[in-house]
Amino acid sequence: MSNVESLVGEWLPLPDVAGILNIPITRVHSLIDERALAALRVGERNIRSVPAAFIQDGHIVDSLKGTIVVLADAGYSDEDLIVWLFTEDESLRGRPIDALREGRKTEIRRRAQTLAW
């Protein structure tokens, strides 16, 4: 298991994401292309998957897309941005993904924007 796999913990294969969001699998692929989601190939079978924490109450975490776009614009790959979102930050008292799930997007976006400079 790679570092990013263990850091994230729970992953959802794309068909599971489609089922949870109640959308066709082709729409999940579009959401990844649009940077609303980020996915990596994980596990023994190397299956393209999304961190389970990106989904909350049957929807994509509000404000995730904008944060992914900011990090991607700063040059972060999908793996880099997932690592950043799931790495503990003492000044946040948790991980950036947890702050997004709690609705603290302004603080996280501000931090993400500073990475571009």
C-alpha positions in Angstrom: 0.0 0.0 0.0 1.4 3.4 -1.0 1.7 6.3 1.4 -1.2 8.2 -0.1 -3.4 5.1 0.1 -2.7 4.7 3.8 -3.0 8.4 4.4 -6.5 8.6 3.0 -7.7 5.2 4.3 -11.0 4.7 2.7 -11.3 4.8 -1.1 -14.4 4.4 -3.4 -14.0 2.9 -6.9 -15.7 5.1 -9.5 -18.7 2.8 -10.0 -19.4 3.1 -6.2 -19.1 6.9 -6.5 -21.7 6.8 -9.3 -24.0 4.7 -7.2 -23.7 7.0 -4.1 -24.2 10.2 -6.2 -26.9 8.4 -8.3 -25.3 9.4 -11.6 -24.0 7.5 -14.5 -20.3 6.5 -14.4 -19.6 8.7 -17.4 -20.7 11.7 -15.3 -18.2 10.6 -12.6 -15.5 10.7 -15.3 -16.7 14.2 -16.3 -16.5 15.4 -12.7 -12.9 14.2 -12.5 -12.1 16.0 -15.8 -13.8 19.2 -14.5 -11.7 19.0 -11.3 -14.8 18.6 -9.1 -13.2 15.3 -7.9 -9.7 13.9 -7.9 -9.0 10.2 -8.4 -6.0 7.9 -8.2 -5.3 4.3 -9.1 -5.1 2.4 -5.8 -5.1 -1.1 -4.4 -3.8 -4.4 -5.6 -5.9 -4.2 -8.7 -4.9 -0.6 -9.5 -8.5 0.6 -9.7 -9.2 4.3 -10.2 -10.8 5.5 -7.0 -11.8 8.6 -5.1 -11.2 9.3 -1.4 -14.4 8.4 0.5 -14.1 11.7 2.5 -14.8 13.6 -0.8 -18.5 12.5 -0.5 -20.7 13.7 2.3 -24.4 12.9 2.8 -24.7 11.6 -0.8 -23.1 14.6 -2.4 -19.6 15.9 -3.3 -18.2 18.0 -0.4 -19.3 21.5 -1.1 -16.2 23.7 -1.9 -14.1 20.7 -2.9 -14.0 21.7 -6.6 -12.7 25.2 -6.0 -10.0 23.9 -3.7 -8.9 21.2 -6.2 -8.8 23.9 -8.9 -6.7 26.2 -6.8 -4.2 23.4 -5.9 -4.1 22.2 -9.5 -3.4 25.8 -10.7 -0.5 25.8 -8.1 1.0 22.9 -10.0 -0.2 20.1 -7.7 -0.9 16.7 -9.3 -3.9 14.7 -8.2 -1.7 12.7 -5.8 -0.1 15.8 -4.4 -3.4 17.6 -3.7 -4.9 14.5 -2.1 -1.8 14.2 0.1 -2.2 17.9 1.0 -5.9 17.6 1.8 -5.4 14.5 4.0 -2.2 15.6 5.9 -2.7 16.7 9.5 -2.1 20.4 10.1 -1.6 21.4 13.7 -2.6 25.0 13.0 -6.0 23.7 11.7 -6.4 21.2 14.5 -7.0 18.5 11.8 -6.8 17.9 8.1 -7.8 20.3 5.4 -10.4 17.8 4.1 -12.0 17.8 7.5 -12.1 21.6 7.6 -13.9 21.6 4.2 -16.4 19.0 5.4 -17.1 21.3 8.4 -17.7 24.2 6.0 -14.5 26.1 6.7 -13.7 26.7 3.0 -12.3 30.2 3.2 -9.5 29.2 5.5 -8.6 26.3 3.4 -8.7 28.2 0.1 -6.6 30.9 1.5 -3.9 28.4 2.5 -4.2 26.7 -0.9 -3.8 30.0 -2.7 -0.5 30.7 -0.8 0.9 27.5 -2.2 0.9 29.0 -5.7 3.2 31.8 -4.6 
